[in-house]
Amino acid sequence: MLTRKIDRALDAMAACKDRVPALREIYRADSPEGLALGNLMEAVERAQQVLQGQGVQAAK
């Protein structure tokens, strides 16, 4: 049961990385929406790294 939940969550993160860039194209990079979507992409990337055991770089 837990494995299925984890697999679905990992699939959702992968889908986010695939689909959000197309949405980002709609907004200017410096707009609130563009910044929020950029933050989302960074958060998904960090989460994937941690879940894959790669650790996280220190916050800037």
ZALUM-297195 format. One record per residue (C-alpha): x, y, z; residue in three letters. Coordinates in Angstrom, 1 decimal. Each point is the difference from the previous one (the first is absolute). Example, Ala and Ser with C-alpha at 12.3 -4.5 7.8 and 13.67 -1.06 7.14 Angstrom:
<nodes>
{{12.3,-4.5,7.8},Ala}
{{1.4,3.4,-0.7},Ser}
</nodes>
This chain:
<nodes>
{{0.0,0.0,0.0},Met}
{{2.7,2.5,1.0},Leu}
{{2.0,-0.8,-3.1},Thr}
{{-2.9,0.9,-2.2},Arg}
{{-0.4,3.3,1.7},Lys}
{{3.7,0.8,-0.4},Ile}
{{-0.1,-1.0,-3.6},Asp}
{{-3.0,2.2,-0.7},Arg}
{{1.8,2.9,1.7},Ala}
{{3.2,-0.5,-2.0},Leu}
{{-2.1,-0.2,-3.2},Asp}
{{-1.7,3.3,1.0},Ala}
{{3.4,1.7,0.5},Met}
{{1.2,-1.3,-3.3},Ala}
{{-3.1,1.2,-1.8},Ala}
{{0.4,3.4,1.7},Cys}
{{3.5,0.3,-1.4},Lys}
{{-1.3,-0.9,-3.4},Asp}
{{-3.0,2.3,-0.1},Arg}
{{0.9,3.1,2.0},Val}
{{2.5,1.4,-2.5},Pro}
{{-2.8,0.3,-2.6},Ala}
{{-2.0,2.0,2.6},Leu}
{{3.0,2.2,0.8},Arg}
{{0.2,1.1,-3.6},Glu}
{{-3.3,1.8,0.5},Ile}
{{1.3,2.3,2.7},Tyr}
{{3.0,2.4,0.0},Arg}
{{2.9,-1.3,2.0},Ala}
{{-0.2,2.9,2.5},Asp}
{{-3.7,-0.1,0.5},Ser}
{{-1.4,-1.4,3.3},Pro}
{{-1.4,-3.0,-1.9},Glu}
{{3.3,-0.6,-1.9},Gly}
{{2.0,0.2,3.3},Leu}
{{-2.4,-2.4,1.8},Ala}
{{0.2,-2.5,-2.9},Leu}
{{3.8,0.3,0.1},Gly}
{{0.0,-0.7,3.8},Asn}
{{-2.3,-3.0,-0.6},Leu}
{{2.5,-1.4,-2.5},Met}
{{2.9,0.5,2.4},Glu}
{{-1.9,-1.6,2.9},Ala}
{{-0.9,-3.1,-2.1},Val}
{{3.6,-0.3,-1.1},Glu}
{{1.2,0.2,3.6},Arg}
{{-2.6,-2.5,1.2},Ala}
{{1.0,-2.5,-2.8},Gln}
{{3.7,0.4,1.0},Gln}
{{-0.7,-0.7,3.6},Val}
{{-2.3,-3.0,-0.8},Leu}
{{2.7,-1.4,-2.2},Gln}
{{2.6,0.3,2.8},Gly}
{{2.0,2.8,-1.6},Gln}
{{-0.4,2.5,2.8},Gly}
{{-0.8,3.6,-0.2},Val}
{{2.2,3.0,-0.7},Gln}
{{0.1,2.6,2.7},Ala}
{{-2.5,2.8,-0.5},Ala}
{{1.3,3.1,-1.8},Lys}
</nodes>
